[in-house]
Amino acid sequence: MSDRVRDHEIVVYGASGFVGALTARYLAEHAPAGTRIALAGRSETKLAAVRDQLGVDWPTLVADAADTGALARLAASTQVVISTVGPYLKYGAALTRACAEAGADYVDLTGEVVFARQSIDANHDRARTTGARIVHSCGFDSIPSDIGVHVLAQQVAADGAGELTDTTMVVTSLRGGVSGGTIDTLRHQLDVVKNDRRLRRVAASPYSLSPDRDSEPDLGRQGDMATVSGSDVHPSLRGTLAPFVMASYNTRVVRRSNALHNHRYGRRFRYRETMSVGRSPLSPLIANGLKLGLGALVAGMMLPPTRFVLDRVLPKPGSGPSPQAQRDGHFTFDFFTTTTTGAHYTARFRAQGDPGYAATAVMLAESALVLVHDRESLPPSPGGVLTPATALGDALVNRLRAAGMEITARKL
């Protein structure tokens, strides 16, 4: 990032949207005193209403997602941009480009493989030149996954126990609503890839976000959306594990982290994500039913007749759960690995708050605060399109722990 003093330290872009407003509220309540924050979006009236509700005197910046000039001025005015404006494939390219050009750090919430790949191709080299850290996926997608593996690998390395091999994340508890924004993102991604074979290959490749896909080790089929026997992951697990809905994105982020770390996790590192559906004899039926249900949802959104029905029953963008539902939400991710020395390790990432809303607002805001206030603790990097683990690392771990999230790793 440029050393030039800028008008703002953090700009929240999309601050009048549901998650944007939650993120702005978290900053109003938790950002260190004196942090220079601005609210940005396309409606001055809506931004002023958010500012009044928060009881702050932050400036407002008007910038439409298609106005490249306004976005360039926004990026040049701040150290960090937080973007909550999605689908990012539709609205995000101009802003990420503006930040890369201006040397401004950037964080967002994307879970879109095609957008992230296009951003890497368009912005990585330029961001390395300007020093910008472009950090996608700083919410429920994909901080718990990326940071969970990060602390797991660190503990293994600290103990001299070799490198990671087969590693599985298991969602052992989860309570939260389905985001209308997430549904809209899925809808838009399917529209984009439906008639483009090249983009379908990008979305399907297990190494679609890696810096050099040809240099990745040949580890066979990754099985990102497969059902798994719990006992194959660890003897303490029972029943059949279902695929986790965001596995096809999170796994690619974690693999990019490994590659950007020069395969520090291991050249035999294989990673998958699953979800516990209980220990009953019915778990195989439930797990496979969930797998089929995910496939049916994707197929249904690609076919016009069923898409018409789904568009009317699924959550709409801009909507979200009540404050009480946000407080009652929670998630726990447990990670299990076997190392090259045969040792077994586990890690846990647990947080209170609706995963896609309350907890995401914390993770997104703290990611930006790391870039402003903890720069001396960041992993060494010239910049580029990075991941939470490679851009923020232990500095983010420390902030999230201080915010009440459990992030641990230990030998079994």
N, C-alpha and C positions, 0 to 999 in steps of 0.2 A: 504494500500500500504506500502511496505517496506520503512523504513526511510533511507536506504542506498543511498548514492549519486551515481547517474547513469550518464553515458556518455551523454545521451540525455534526454530532458524533453518531447518531442513529436516526435514520428515517424509516418509519413504518409505512410501507406502501400497501394500500388496500386497507387502511385503518378503519374504514366505515363498514367493512364486511364483518361477518360473525367472528372468525378466528382473528382477524386483524384487530378488532376492538378488544378481544380478550387479551391479546398480546400487548396492546397499548396499556390496558389496565394493569397488567402485571408489571410493566415497566414503571408506571406511575407509582406503584406501591413498593417496588423492590429495587429499582435502579439506584445506584449511589447518588447522593445529593450532588447536584451540579451537573449531572450528565445532560448534555445538550441534545434534546430529542425533538423531532418534528413529525407531523402526521401528513401523509400524502395519499392522493387518490384523484379521481376525476371529478368529484363534486365538492366544491367549497362549502356548500350548505351542510352536507352530511359530515364532512370533516369537522366543521365548527360545532356541530351537535355532539360528536364524540368528545371533542375537547371540553365542552361545557359539562358533559356528564362526568368526565374524569376530574374536573376541577383543577385543570392545569393551564398554564399560559404558553404552551408550546406553539410554535408557528405551524401554519398549514401550507402545503405545496400542492398545486393543482397540476396533474400530469396524466393524460390519457395514455393507455398502454400502446396506442398506435402513434403517438406524437413523439417521434424520435428526438426532436429538438428539446422538448420539455424533459424527457427522460435523461438526456445528456446533461442538462443543467442540474437536474436532481442528483444524478450520480456525482457530479463535480462538486456538489455542495456539502457532501457528507463523507464520514469515514466508513460507515457501514449502512447498507440498505437491507431491511427485512422486507421480503415480498411474500404476501399472502394471496396474490391475485392469480388464480388459476381458472381453467386448465392452463398449465404453463406452456404446453405445446401451442396453444392458441394465443396466449397473451404474454408469454415470458421472454421471448427471444430478444426483443429490442432492449429490454432493461438489463439483461445479463451482458449483452454486448456493450451497453453504455458503461456499466461498472468496470468491465475489463479494460475498456479504453481509458477511463478516468482514474484507474488505480484505486477504486473503491471496493472494499470487501462487501460480500453479498451472501445472504442466507435465505433459504426458502423452505417450502414444505413438499416439494414435488415427490411423487411416487411414479413418475412417467419415464419409462425406459427410453423411449424414442426422444423425448425432449432432452433428457440428460446426455444421451449420446450426441445429439446435435450440438448441445452446448459445449461439450468437450471438444468436438471437432472445430467449432467456430471460435472458442474463447480461450482454450488452454494456453496456447503459445503466447497470445497477446497478454493474458493475465500474468504469465511468468515474467514478461518484459516490464509490465507496469507495477508488479508486486501485488496485484489484487488476489485475494483468496475468495474464489467463487465456490461456495459450499452449499451444494444442494442437499435436500432431504434431512433437514434439521428439526423434524418433529417425530411423531410416532413412526413414520417412515423417514429415516431409518436409524435414528439415534440409538434406541435400545439394542438393535441388532449389531450395529457397527461398534458401538462402545462396549457392549457386552463381550464381543470377541476380542476387542482391544485389551480389556483388563484380564481376560482369560490368558491370552498370549503373554502378557507381561508377567503374570504370576508364574507361568511355566518357565519362562526365560530366567526369572529371578531365582527359581529353584534349581536351575541347571538341568531341567528334565527333558531337554530336547526341543522338538518342534511339534506343532499341532498336526494331526492327521484327520481322521474322521471326526467331524464336529457337528453336533446337532443342537439347534435351539428348540425348546419345547415351551409353548405357551401353556403354563400350568394354571393360570387364572386370568380371567378377562371379563370386565363388565363395562360396557359403553355403547353409545349409539352409533349408527351408521351415518357418516357425514354426507350431506347432499352434495358437497363439493367433490368428495371422493367418487360418488356415483357419476357426477358430471364429467370428471376426469376420465373415468373408465369409458364412458360413452364416447367422448371425443377421441380417445386413443383408438378405439375400435373403428370409428369412422375413418381415421387417417390410414390405418394399416390394412383395412379390408381389401382395398384394390391396389395395394402396392406390395409386391412380392419382396422387394428389397427391405422395406421397413418391417415386414413380418419376420424376415430372417434376423434382423437386428433385435426385435422384441423376443424372439425365441432363443437366441444364443445365450448360454450360461455365462459367457464372458463378454457380453455386449457392451459393458462399461469399462473393460480393461484397457489400459493405455496401449498395449500391443497384444492383440488377441492371438497372433501367431506364436508368441513366445510363451504362452500359458502351457503348463504341463498337460499332457494327455492323461486325464484321470477317468476316462470313460463317462458314461451317462451320469449326470449329477442328480437326477430325480427330484427336481425342485417342487413338484406338485404330486409326490407319491405318498401313499399311506405306508406306515412303518410300524413294525412290531416294537413296542416299548422296551422289551427285554433286549432287543438288538442295540438299543441306545445305551441303556444301563440296566443292570439287574434289578435296581430298585423300582423301575418303571413297569407298570402292568398295562395290559390291554393294547389296543391298536391306536396309533397316533394318526390324526388326520393332517392333510396339508394345511399350512397356514395361508390365509387369503393373500397376504402380501409377500409370500416367499419368493415369487417370481421377480420381485423388484429388490427386496432387501438382500437376497443372496448375491446379486450382482454388485451391489454397493460394497458388501464385505469383501468380495473377490477383488474389486478395484483397490480397496485399501491394502490388501495383501500385496498386490502388484506394485502399487505406489511405494510401499515399504520395501521394495526389492525382495518380495516373498519372505518377509521376516516371519510370518506365521508358519511357513513351511512350503516346500515344493510339493509335498504330498497332502496339502491341506484341502480337504473336501468339506463343503458346508451345505447344510440343508436346514429348513425350518418347518416345524410341525406344531400340532396343537393337541393337547390332551382332551379326550372326550369321556374320560372316566375309566374305571377298571372292570366294569361289568362284562359278562359274556356277550353283551350286545355291542361292545365297542367296535368290533370289526364292521358290523352293519352300519353303525352311526358314522364311523370314519369314512367308509366308502360312500355312504349317502351324502356326506358333506362334499366329498370330492366330486361326485356327480352333480351336486347342486351348483357348485362353482362353475363347472363346465356348462351347465344348463343356463346359468345367468348370462355368461358370455355369449353363448349361442343365441339366447333370446334377445339380447341387445343388438345382435347383428342382423336379425331377420325382421323385416318391416312389420308384419302383423303383431308379433310378440313385443317388439320394441314399442309400438303404439300403446300397448297395455302397460308395460313396465314404466314408461315415462309418466304415467298418471298415478302410479302407486308408490314409486320409489321416492325417497326424500329429495327435496328441491335445493339447489344451491342457495346459500345465504341463510338457511335455517339451521337450527341446532337445538340441543337439549336444554331443559330448564337449569337454572343455577343449582338446584338441589340435585338433579341428575348428574350434573357435572361433578359435584362434590362426591357423590356416591360411587362414581366410576373408579376403576383401578385396573392394573395389569401386573402380571409377574411373568418374566421370561427366565427360564433356566437353561443353561448351556452345559453340554457334556462333551468331553473330548478325550481321546486317547493320544498320547504323545509317541514320538519315535522311540522313546526308551521304554514304552509299555506302561507308563504311569497314567492314572486317570484323574482328571480335574473337572471341576464344575465352577460355573459363575452364575450370578443372579443379577438381574436388573428389575427392580420392582418400584412402582410409583402409585401414588394415590391420585385420583382425578380421572375424569373421562379421558380415555387415551387420545382420541382425535380432537379434543377441544381443550379441556383444562390442562392436562398434562402436556399436550403439544405446545400450548402457549408458553408454559414454563421452559420447555426445552428450546424453543425457538428464541425466546427473549434472552435466555442465559447464553445461547450461542453468540448472539450479537454482543452481549456484555463482555464475554471473553475477548472478543476481537477489539473492543475499546479499552478495557481496563486491565487485561492480563496478557498483553502482547509479549512481555518478557518471558512468559511461561509457555508460549506456543511451541509446537514442534517446529524445528527448523525447516523452512521451505521458501523458495523464491516466489511462491504464488502459483496460480493455476487453478484449474477446475479440480477441486479436491473433495474429500469425504470428511464427515465429522471426525473420524479417528485420525486422519492424516493432517487435517487443518487445525483442529482444536485439541485433540488428545487429552492429556491429564488435566489441563487447565479446565476443560469442560467437565471432566469427571469430578473435580473438586467443587465446582460451582453447583452441579446437580446434587451432589451429596449434601452440600450446605442448604440446598433448597428442599431437602427431605427425602430425596430418592435413595433407595438402597442399591448400591453397586459394589459387588463383592466377588472374589474369586478365591478358591482354595483347592487343595489336593484332597482327593477322596481316599 
